[in-house]
């Protein structure tokens, strides 16, 4: 019997959840064949079987967060006896291909809901797709329902039973909507309206008893559970903002030379972000102090230039990394970026694709943003914010001219990069962009 383990998915990944099994128990599986899909804090990854045979047992069901190197399945010969501890364990429900939900915390019991403090929802509630549809149809909150499925998963029958238990209660439409939004179990609420009807004030009182300081939700609002990616983005950006003393340096760049380089490219069409990245590499080579890391009691000066660039996804922000950008020409960098963006949008990034950045670029110019400041993507010590290119009047040799201008802003960690260093770097970046020397 071969143990299939949740693989080590990169140095920064300590735990993950299986969002979909691609095989069911009893299916034949070959070594190297995709067996299940895993959701980490950054991407969804297909994991291959490490053995050939028959999938005898799924040990870890979907939506359950487990540490890396945990045994998630057993592969063996048909009819081979399962280990005693595994054979006596409950059989997890085999998920359908359409059930692709992200991990979340266990649902609180109705009894606890009436006494425990209101908590911010930090992940999706474990529920089957049919249960979610039923909750929407009945206008009830999944967070107020106790699941009877594997691992506390809420099933359609659980929603129906909960909705039935509310049928004997007199509830105002406003109170019901507020309870749905805030996840309040109405079965524990005492009605003070006419005929013991539960009104909005009763739901608010129940929230107060639970220690909620949250304001009353506006009509039509809704609670959006955090995705694993959004949760980790929030955590890391907060840590970065409050641990690294940020300061900002902005320059305006005449993009005339960059436009000419882009127009003259043969066989490919580099983006303006590609050009900014190439110029950034040239500037880092001249001022390598920005390519450093804070180690607590020392500063590491990094030899390689690995450029991270922010990509916005529906589930959050991901930063793929162009490894070894210092050795690339413009076409190589353009192709590397295009490949990473494609993988990111298909949730096919591997841990090596988003690890090891030494400097990050965030571009909001495509969204019509003129200028912004970005939060450093630690352990980097700097991040470059790129605004849109826009025709603006400028004074040259006493005359007024129209030039394509782009604003670039460097956010720096003052523990590592002094103001003068940041200013020199931005001067070098501006010069590289305006002379086109990065393409020579």
One Martini backbone bead per residue (centre of mass of N, CA, C, O) as a GRO file, in nm:
protein
  440
    1UNK     BB    1   0.094   0.038   0.025
    2UNK     BB    2   0.055   0.371  -0.083
    3UNK     BB    3   0.147   0.688   0.013
    4UNK     BB    4  -0.024   0.993  -0.026
    5UNK     BB    5   0.110   1.316  -0.027
    6UNK     BB    6   0.135   1.631   0.062
    7UNK     BB    7   0.325   1.836  -0.088
    8UNK     BB    8   0.590   2.033  -0.120
    9UNK     BB    9   0.501   2.388  -0.217
   10UNK     BB   10   0.720   2.536  -0.070
   11UNK     BB   11   0.870   2.724   0.173
   12UNK     BB   12   0.592   2.903   0.242
   13UNK     BB   13   0.434   2.626   0.254
   14UNK     BB   14   0.244   2.456   0.523
   15UNK     BB   15  -0.053   2.463   0.395
   16UNK     BB   16  -0.355   2.292   0.267
   17UNK     BB   17  -0.618   2.227   0.022
   18UNK     BB   18  -0.849   2.016  -0.115
   19UNK     BB   19  -1.069   2.092  -0.396
   20UNK     BB   20  -1.001   1.824  -0.585
   21UNK     BB   21  -1.085   1.514  -0.707
   22UNK     BB   22  -0.986   1.326  -1.002
   23UNK     BB   23  -1.050   1.076  -0.827
   24UNK     BB   24  -1.192   0.771  -0.729
   25UNK     BB   25  -1.268   0.519  -0.560
   26UNK     BB   26  -1.129   0.249  -0.769
   27UNK     BB   27  -0.942   0.389  -0.940
   28UNK     BB   28  -0.709   0.414  -1.178
   29UNK     BB   29  -0.355   0.489  -1.126
   30UNK     BB   30  -0.077   0.677  -1.232
   31UNK     BB   31   0.228   0.763  -1.229
   32UNK     BB   32   0.201   1.120  -1.276
   33UNK     BB   33  -0.094   1.153  -1.234
   34UNK     BB   34  -0.345   1.343  -1.181
   35UNK     BB   35  -0.529   1.353  -0.856
   36UNK     BB   36  -0.519   1.656  -0.735
   37UNK     BB   37  -0.632   1.968  -0.599
   38UNK     BB   38  -0.462   2.261  -0.473
   39UNK     BB   39  -0.498   2.516  -0.218
   40UNK     BB   40  -0.330   2.789  -0.166
   41UNK     BB   41  -0.244   3.120  -0.091
   42UNK     BB   42  -0.189   3.156  -0.429
   43UNK     BB   43  -0.278   2.868  -0.564
   44UNK     BB   44  -0.369   2.627  -0.804
   45UNK     BB   45  -0.272   2.273  -0.782
   46UNK     BB   46  -0.151   2.000  -0.942
   47UNK     BB   47  -0.132   1.661  -0.826
   48UNK     BB   48   0.059   1.380  -0.827
   49UNK     BB   49   0.112   1.059  -0.841
   50UNK     BB   50   0.350   0.832  -0.663
   51UNK     BB   51   0.165   0.592  -0.778
   52UNK     BB   52   0.056   0.274  -0.880
   53UNK     BB   53  -0.301   0.183  -0.919
   54UNK     BB   54  -0.544   0.189  -0.667
   55UNK     BB   55  -0.781   0.388  -0.525
   56UNK     BB   56  -0.858   0.298  -0.201
   57UNK     BB   57  -0.814   0.586  -0.031
   58UNK     BB   58  -0.966   0.874   0.104
   59UNK     BB   59  -0.849   1.063   0.371
   60UNK     BB   60  -0.882   1.360   0.247
   61UNK     BB   61  -1.100   1.586   0.210
   62UNK     BB   62  -1.243   1.842   0.109
   63UNK     BB   63  -1.164   2.157   0.268
   64UNK     BB   64  -0.913   2.048   0.429
   65UNK     BB   65  -0.672   2.164   0.636
   66UNK     BB   66  -0.328   2.068   0.584
   67UNK     BB   67  -0.029   1.963   0.616
   68UNK     BB   68   0.243   1.900   0.486
   69UNK     BB   69   0.291   1.550   0.443
   70UNK     BB   70   0.016   1.443   0.438
   71UNK     BB   71  -0.195   1.183   0.430
   72UNK     BB   72  -0.451   1.154   0.160
   73UNK     BB   73  -0.377   0.860   0.037
   74UNK     BB   74  -0.437   0.525  -0.108
   75UNK     BB   75  -0.228   0.297  -0.298
   76UNK     BB   76  -0.313  -0.017  -0.465
   77UNK     BB   77  -0.446  -0.313  -0.474
   78UNK     BB   78  -0.698  -0.498  -0.544
   79UNK     BB   79  -0.821  -0.581  -0.221
   80UNK     BB   80  -0.639  -0.453  -0.040
   81UNK     BB   81  -0.561  -0.414   0.274
   82UNK     BB   82  -0.631  -0.198   0.511
   83UNK     BB   83  -0.551  -0.022   0.749
   84UNK     BB   84  -0.706  -0.023   1.045
   85UNK     BB   85  -0.726   0.288   1.097
   86UNK     BB   86  -0.851   0.347   0.814
   87UNK     BB   87  -1.093   0.143   0.795
   88UNK     BB   88  -1.245   0.280   1.060
   89UNK     BB   89  -1.286   0.525   0.914
   90UNK     BB   90  -1.456   0.755   0.776
   91UNK     BB   91  -1.610   0.810   0.475
   92UNK     BB   92  -1.556   1.027   0.242
   93UNK     BB   93  -1.689   1.235   0.033
   94UNK     BB   94  -1.718   1.235  -0.302
   95UNK     BB   95  -1.650   1.473  -0.512
   96UNK     BB   96  -1.748   1.669  -0.741
   97UNK     BB   97  -1.627   1.844  -1.005
   98UNK     BB   98  -1.799   2.112  -0.918
   99UNK     BB   99  -1.662   2.093  -0.634
  100UNK     BB  100  -1.489   2.415  -0.579
  101UNK     BB  101  -1.385   2.478  -0.272
  102UNK     BB  102  -1.279   2.657  -0.014
  103UNK     BB  103  -1.141   2.696   0.274
  104UNK     BB  104  -1.267   2.670   0.619
  105UNK     BB  105  -1.416   2.712   0.897
  106UNK     BB  106  -1.585   2.597   1.134
  107UNK     BB  107  -1.905   2.572   1.219
  108UNK     BB  108  -2.102   2.703   1.435
  109UNK     BB  109  -2.310   2.655   1.672
  110UNK     BB  110  -2.614   2.764   1.765
  111UNK     BB  111  -2.545   2.794   2.067
  112UNK     BB  112  -2.288   2.966   2.026
  113UNK     BB  113  -2.416   3.201   1.863
  114UNK     BB  114  -2.567   3.326   2.126
  115UNK     BB  115  -2.270   3.383   2.297
  116UNK     BB  116  -2.067   3.447   2.100
  117UNK     BB  117  -1.870   3.641   1.943
  118UNK     BB  118  -1.843   3.827   1.683
  119UNK     BB  119  -1.699   3.730   1.373
  120UNK     BB  120  -1.493   3.746   1.126
  121UNK     BB  121  -1.496   3.625   0.822
  122UNK     BB  122  -1.210   3.411   0.697
  123UNK     BB  123  -1.398   3.204   0.534
  124UNK     BB  124  -1.550   2.971   0.385
  125UNK     BB  125  -1.809   2.781   0.418
  126UNK     BB  126  -1.887   2.455   0.457
  127UNK     BB  127  -2.041   2.373   0.141
  128UNK     BB  128  -2.248   2.273  -0.074
  129UNK     BB  129  -2.385   2.382  -0.360
  130UNK     BB  130  -2.682   2.309  -0.274
  131UNK     BB  131  -2.671   2.456  -0.003
  132UNK     BB  132  -2.618   2.738  -0.114
  133UNK     BB  133  -2.874   2.754  -0.285
  134UNK     BB  134  -3.073   2.712  -0.049
  135UNK     BB  135  -2.987   2.956   0.122
  136UNK     BB  136  -3.063   3.165  -0.091
  137UNK     BB  137  -3.366   3.083  -0.117
  138UNK     BB  138  -3.419   3.118   0.212
  139UNK     BB  139  -3.255   3.346   0.347
  140UNK     BB  140  -2.986   3.220   0.482
  141UNK     BB  141  -2.721   3.154   0.699
  142UNK     BB  142  -2.458   2.938   0.708
  143UNK     BB  143  -2.327   3.033   0.991
  144UNK     BB  144  -2.609   2.918   1.146
  145UNK     BB  145  -2.521   2.622   1.057
  146UNK     BB  146  -2.517   2.281   1.117
  147UNK     BB  147  -2.315   2.037   1.006
  148UNK     BB  148  -2.334   1.674   0.887
  149UNK     BB  149  -2.096   1.642   0.737
  150UNK     BB  150  -1.791   1.616   0.647
  151UNK     BB  151  -1.630   1.824   0.860
  152UNK     BB  152  -1.908   2.004   0.882
  153UNK     BB  153  -2.061   1.993   0.631
  154UNK     BB  154  -2.303   2.153   0.448
  155UNK     BB  155  -2.618   2.049   0.365
  156UNK     BB  156  -2.923   2.060   0.225
  157UNK     BB  157  -3.072   1.937   0.472
  158UNK     BB  158  -2.974   2.148   0.678
  159UNK     BB  159  -3.117   2.390   0.550
  160UNK     BB  160  -3.404   2.278   0.559
  161UNK     BB  161  -3.416   2.241   0.867
  162UNK     BB  162  -3.365   2.534   0.943
  163UNK     BB  163  -3.600   2.664   0.785
  164UNK     BB  164  -3.820   2.500   0.937
  165UNK     BB  165  -3.750   2.617   1.226
  166UNK     BB  166  -3.854   2.917   1.128
  167UNK     BB  167  -4.163   2.887   1.054
  168UNK     BB  168  -4.276   2.949   1.365
  169UNK     BB  169  -4.165   3.226   1.329
  170UNK     BB  170  -4.180   3.577   1.385
  171UNK     BB  171  -4.057   3.770   1.103
  172UNK     BB  172  -3.912   4.027   0.981
  173UNK     BB  173  -3.765   4.112   0.690
  174UNK     BB  174  -3.535   4.283   0.814
  175UNK     BB  175  -3.441   4.076   1.025
  176UNK     BB  176  -3.376   3.848   0.826
  177UNK     BB  177  -3.165   4.000   0.660
  178UNK     BB  178  -2.971   4.068   0.893
  179UNK     BB  179  -2.920   3.775   0.980
  180UNK     BB  180  -2.798   3.684   0.711
  181UNK     BB  181  -2.556   3.882   0.708
  182UNK     BB  182  -2.457   3.825   1.030
  183UNK     BB  183  -2.515   3.522   1.132
  184UNK     BB  184  -2.790   3.488   1.285
  185UNK     BB  185  -2.961   3.291   1.513
  186UNK     BB  186  -3.307   3.303   1.542
  187UNK     BB  187  -3.358   3.078   1.765
  188UNK     BB  188  -3.203   3.284   1.991
  189UNK     BB  189  -3.435   3.497   1.953
  190UNK     BB  190  -3.619   3.751   2.107
  191UNK     BB  191  -3.931   3.876   2.071
  192UNK     BB  192  -4.076   4.233   2.087
  193UNK     BB  193  -4.301   4.232   1.915
  194UNK     BB  194  -4.587   4.174   1.795
  195UNK     BB  195  -4.638   3.859   1.894
  196UNK     BB  196  -4.318   3.803   1.919
  197UNK     BB  197  -4.179   3.955   1.706
  198UNK     BB  198  -3.905   3.971   1.504
  199UNK     BB  199  -3.686   4.238   1.502
  200UNK     BB  200  -3.427   4.432   1.437
  201UNK     BB  201  -3.359   4.495   1.740
  202UNK     BB  202  -3.319   4.196   1.820
  203UNK     BB  203  -3.073   4.139   1.643
  204UNK     BB  204  -2.895   4.361   1.759
  205UNK     BB  205  -2.900   4.249   2.049
  206UNK     BB  206  -2.765   3.978   1.979
  207UNK     BB  207  -2.504   4.104   1.879
  208UNK     BB  208  -2.429   4.247   2.145
  209UNK     BB  209  -2.411   3.986   2.321
  210UNK     BB  210  -2.169   3.884   2.125
  211UNK     BB  211  -1.976   4.149   2.100
  212UNK     BB  212  -2.065   4.348   1.883
  213UNK     BB  213  -1.917   4.636   1.686
  214UNK     BB  214  -2.083   4.624   1.446
  215UNK     BB  215  -2.244   4.764   1.213
  216UNK     BB  216  -2.519   4.807   1.056
  217UNK     BB  217  -2.632   4.686   0.783
  218UNK     BB  218  -2.703   4.762   0.478
  219UNK     BB  219  -2.920   4.744   0.252
  220UNK     BB  220  -2.788   4.492   0.029
  221UNK     BB  221  -2.575   4.376   0.178
  222UNK     BB  222  -2.267   4.171   0.206
  223UNK     BB  223  -2.084   3.881   0.282
  224UNK     BB  224  -1.738   3.819   0.196
  225UNK     BB  225  -1.550   3.574   0.185
  226UNK     BB  226  -1.237   3.469   0.223
  227UNK     BB  227  -0.977   3.396   0.053
  228UNK     BB  228  -0.672   3.267   0.081
  229UNK     BB  229  -0.538   3.497  -0.077
  230UNK     BB  230  -0.667   3.740   0.068
  231UNK     BB  231  -0.569   3.668   0.353
  232UNK     BB  232  -0.259   3.685   0.290
  233UNK     BB  233  -0.251   3.970   0.184
  234UNK     BB  234  -0.350   4.109   0.440
  235UNK     BB  235  -0.128   4.007   0.628
  236UNK     BB  236   0.130   4.106   0.469
  237UNK     BB  237   0.058   4.406   0.435
  238UNK     BB  238   0.037   4.470   0.733
  239UNK     BB  239   0.321   4.385   0.814
  240UNK     BB  240   0.471   4.575   0.622
  241UNK     BB  241   0.354   4.856   0.706
  242UNK     BB  242   0.436   4.806   1.032
  243UNK     BB  243   0.759   4.722   0.988
  244UNK     BB  244   0.810   4.913   0.743
  245UNK     BB  245   0.957   5.217   0.672
  246UNK     BB  246   0.798   5.418   0.464
  247UNK     BB  247   0.889   5.575   0.150
  248UNK     BB  248   0.869   5.838  -0.116
  249UNK     BB  249   0.951   5.845  -0.477
  250UNK     BB  250   0.903   6.079  -0.752
  251UNK     BB  251   0.877   6.055  -1.113
  252UNK     BB  252   0.902   6.195  -1.440
  253UNK     BB  253   0.850   6.039  -1.763
  254UNK     BB  254   0.969   6.037  -2.083
  255UNK     BB  255   0.817   5.813  -2.341
  256UNK     BB  256   0.931   5.846  -2.629
  257UNK     BB  257   1.151   5.624  -2.648
  258UNK     BB  258   0.965   5.388  -2.567
  259UNK     BB  259   0.775   5.410  -2.811
  260UNK     BB  260   0.993   5.354  -3.024
  261UNK     BB  261   1.076   5.076  -2.926
  262UNK     BB  262   0.799   4.943  -2.953
  263UNK     BB  263   0.759   5.006  -3.265
  264UNK     BB  264   1.051   4.856  -3.351
  265UNK     BB  265   0.976   4.585  -3.284
  266UNK     BB  266   1.063   4.249  -3.379
  267UNK     BB  267   0.812   3.992  -3.356
  268UNK     BB  268   0.707   4.186  -3.118
  269UNK     BB  269   0.502   4.327  -2.830
  270UNK     BB  270   0.582   4.526  -2.603
  271UNK     BB  271   0.520   4.644  -2.310
  272UNK     BB  272   0.547   4.899  -2.090
  273UNK     BB  273   0.619   4.711  -1.858
  274UNK     BB  274   0.862   4.583  -1.991
  275UNK     BB  275   1.025   4.849  -2.012
  276UNK     BB  276   1.034   4.911  -1.712
  277UNK     BB  277   1.178   4.650  -1.629
  278UNK     BB  278   1.435   4.693  -1.794
  279UNK     BB  279   1.510   4.966  -1.663
  280UNK     BB  280   1.527   4.856  -1.376
  281UNK     BB  281   1.764   4.670  -1.418
  282UNK     BB  282   1.964   4.893  -1.502
  283UNK     BB  283   1.939   5.053  -1.231
  284UNK     BB  284   2.024   4.827  -1.036
  285UNK     BB  285   2.312   4.790  -1.149
  286UNK     BB  286   2.392   5.087  -1.053
  287UNK     BB  287   2.187   5.045  -0.778
  288UNK     BB  288   2.206   4.773  -0.566
  289UNK     BB  289   2.080   4.863  -0.286
  290UNK     BB  290   1.771   4.795  -0.369
  291UNK     BB  291   1.881   4.480  -0.377
  292UNK     BB  292   1.760   4.413  -0.071
  293UNK     BB  293   1.772   4.286   0.279
  294UNK     BB  294   1.620   4.242   0.584
  295UNK     BB  295   1.764   4.057   0.884
  296UNK     BB  296   1.775   4.251   1.161
  297UNK     BB  297   2.128   4.236   1.183
  298UNK     BB  298   2.120   4.275   0.863
  299UNK     BB  299   2.229   4.312   0.513
  300UNK     BB  300   2.127   4.185   0.202
  301UNK     BB  301   2.310   4.154  -0.091
  302UNK     BB  302   2.193   4.091  -0.409
  303UNK     BB  303   2.280   3.938  -0.710
  304UNK     BB  304   2.010   3.889  -0.811
  305UNK     BB  305   1.739   3.966  -1.052
  306UNK     BB  306   1.404   3.937  -0.930
  307UNK     BB  307   1.100   4.006  -1.087
  308UNK     BB  308   0.816   4.130  -0.961
  309UNK     BB  309   0.459   4.116  -1.064
  310UNK     BB  310   0.152   4.237  -1.047
  311UNK     BB  311  -0.157   4.035  -1.036
  312UNK     BB  312  -0.491   4.052  -1.101
  313UNK     BB  313  -0.746   3.870  -0.933
  314UNK     BB  314  -1.049   3.768  -0.820
  315UNK     BB  315  -0.897   3.641  -0.545
  316UNK     BB  316  -0.647   3.846  -0.594
  317UNK     BB  317  -0.300   3.874  -0.533
  318UNK     BB  318  -0.023   3.820  -0.758
  319UNK     BB  319   0.351   3.744  -0.772
  320UNK     BB  320   0.527   3.697  -1.015
  321UNK     BB  321   0.858   3.566  -1.124
  322UNK     BB  322   1.148   3.685  -1.280
  323UNK     BB  323   1.408   3.498  -1.336
  324UNK     BB  324   1.698   3.644  -1.420
  325UNK     BB  325   1.668   3.944  -1.548
  326UNK     BB  326   1.979   4.028  -1.586
  327UNK     BB  327   1.997   3.811  -1.853
  328UNK     BB  328   1.787   3.973  -2.022
  329UNK     BB  329   1.606   4.053  -2.279
  330UNK     BB  330   1.326   4.189  -2.397
  331UNK     BB  331   1.203   3.932  -2.521
  332UNK     BB  332   1.242   3.741  -2.285
  333UNK     BB  333   1.079   3.905  -2.080
  334UNK     BB  334   0.814   3.911  -2.234
  335UNK     BB  335   0.771   3.599  -2.241
  336UNK     BB  336   0.783   3.549  -1.936
  337UNK     BB  337   0.543   3.728  -1.858
  338UNK     BB  338   0.324   3.601  -2.039
  339UNK     BB  339   0.341   3.316  -1.913
  340UNK     BB  340   0.271   3.399  -1.618
  341UNK     BB  341  -0.002   3.529  -1.668
  342UNK     BB  342  -0.140   3.280  -1.787
  343UNK     BB  343  -0.102   3.100  -1.534
  344UNK     BB  344  -0.246   3.284  -1.332
  345UNK     BB  345  -0.533   3.287  -1.481
  346UNK     BB  346  -0.528   2.946  -1.453
  347UNK     BB  347  -0.407   2.845  -1.184
  348UNK     BB  348  -0.075   2.740  -1.268
  349UNK     BB  349   0.108   2.813  -1.050
  350UNK     BB  350   0.411   2.763  -0.913
  351UNK     BB  351   0.613   2.816  -0.654
  352UNK     BB  352   0.856   2.911  -0.843
  353UNK     BB  353   0.681   3.153  -0.977
  354UNK     BB  354   0.653   3.316  -0.664
  355UNK     BB  355   0.961   3.304  -0.589
  356UNK     BB  356   1.238   3.523  -0.511
  357UNK     BB  357   1.208   3.810  -0.493
  358UNK     BB  358   1.384   4.150  -0.509
  359UNK     BB  359   1.170   4.306  -0.695
  360UNK     BB  360   0.881   4.524  -0.741
  361UNK     BB  361   0.595   4.562  -0.971
  362UNK     BB  362   0.325   4.810  -0.996
  363UNK     BB  363   0.047   4.832  -1.236
  364UNK     BB  364  -0.221   5.097  -1.291
  365UNK     BB  365  -0.237   5.228  -1.576
  366UNK     BB  366  -0.464   5.047  -1.713
  367UNK     BB  367  -0.680   5.197  -1.495
  368UNK     BB  368  -0.611   5.521  -1.499
  369UNK     BB  369  -0.363   5.573  -1.319
  370UNK     BB  370  -0.135   5.821  -1.234
  371UNK     BB  371  -0.095   5.784  -0.904
  372UNK     BB  372   0.091   5.582  -0.659
  373UNK     BB  373   0.123   5.380  -0.366
  374UNK     BB  374   0.312   5.105  -0.246
  375UNK     BB  375   0.342   4.801  -0.090
  376UNK     BB  376   0.574   4.614   0.030
  377UNK     BB  377   0.712   4.298  -0.082
  378UNK     BB  378   0.795   4.091   0.127
  379UNK     BB  379   1.147   4.090   0.148
  380UNK     BB  380   1.154   4.332   0.013
  381UNK     BB  381   1.268   4.695  -0.011
  382UNK     BB  382   1.100   4.742  -0.287
  383UNK     BB  383   0.855   4.938  -0.488
  384UNK     BB  384   0.705   4.996  -0.808
  385UNK     BB  385   0.494   5.254  -0.920
  386UNK     BB  386   0.270   5.253  -1.207
  387UNK     BB  387   0.150   5.472  -1.423
  388UNK     BB  388   0.010   5.639  -1.660
  389UNK     BB  389   0.017   5.739  -1.986
  390UNK     BB  390   0.035   6.100  -2.061
  391UNK     BB  391  -0.042   6.379  -2.218
  392UNK     BB  392   0.179   6.663  -2.160
  393UNK     BB  393   0.282   6.966  -2.068
  394UNK     BB  394   0.613   7.091  -2.143
  395UNK     BB  395   0.927   7.236  -2.064
  396UNK     BB  396   1.155   7.314  -2.344
  397UNK     BB  397   1.368   7.551  -2.388
  398UNK     BB  398   1.109   7.758  -2.332
  399UNK     BB  399   0.905   7.548  -2.444
  400UNK     BB  400   0.598   7.409  -2.540
  401UNK     BB  401   0.522   7.061  -2.492
  402UNK     BB  402   0.417   6.740  -2.599
  403UNK     BB  403   0.423   6.460  -2.369
  404UNK     BB  404   0.476   6.136  -2.264
  405UNK     BB  405   0.375   6.077  -1.930
  406UNK     BB  406   0.524   5.909  -1.642
  407UNK     BB  407   0.461   5.789  -1.317
  408UNK     BB  408   0.707   5.713  -1.064
  409UNK     BB  409   0.704   5.508  -0.756
  410UNK     BB  410   0.905   5.467  -0.467
  411UNK     BB  411   0.910   5.218  -0.226
  412UNK     BB  412   1.083   5.227   0.089
  413UNK     BB  413   1.308   5.086   0.319
  414UNK     BB  414   1.472   5.267   0.564
  415UNK     BB  415   1.655   5.034   0.678
  416UNK     BB  416   1.801   5.005   0.378
  417UNK     BB  417   1.704   5.277   0.226
  418UNK     BB  418   1.809   5.568   0.146
  419UNK     BB  419   1.716   5.861   0.011
  420UNK     BB  420   1.958   5.897  -0.183
  421UNK     BB  421   1.937   5.620  -0.316
  422UNK     BB  422   1.652   5.649  -0.427
  423UNK     BB  423   1.714   5.901  -0.600
  424UNK     BB  424   1.932   5.772  -0.777
  425UNK     BB  425   1.763   5.545  -0.890
  426UNK     BB  426   1.539   5.724  -1.021
  427UNK     BB  427   1.736   5.871  -1.204
  428UNK     BB  428   1.830   5.616  -1.356
  429UNK     BB  429   1.551   5.530  -1.458
  430UNK     BB  430   1.483   5.785  -1.616
  431UNK     BB  431   1.726   5.771  -1.805
  432UNK     BB  432   1.671   5.493  -1.929
  433UNK     BB  433   1.392   5.570  -2.051
  434UNK     BB  434   1.481   5.840  -2.216
  435UNK     BB  435   1.730   5.687  -2.380
  436UNK     BB  436   1.718   5.360  -2.414
  437UNK     BB  437   1.967   5.196  -2.281
  438UNK     BB  438   1.827   4.916  -2.204
  439UNK     BB  439   1.827   4.836  -2.540
  440UNK     BB  440   2.163   4.798  -2.595
   0.00000   0.00000   0.00000
